[in-house]
């Protein structure tokens, strides 16, 4: 045998990944209610977004890429989608 070579058997540590088959229902409910609350706040804020679009001519005056109403509706839809997952 050559010098410097370790002839000891190597052990391979195997990690067992636990599958996430079961999720915590409390966490799921909390996430759902958080998303529903955000969607409700978005609905309350929607008339303000519409007024901002009227005043800024749909964001043309302040050079926004997208009207406030469009951003608000997309956020509401995203929150509702997250709530139903």
Buried (B, 14 or more C-beta within 10 A) or exposed (E): EEEEEEEEEEEEEEEEEEEEEEEEEEEEEEEBEEBBEBBEEBEEBBEEBBEBBEEBEBBEEEEBEEBBBBBBBEBBEBBBEBBEE
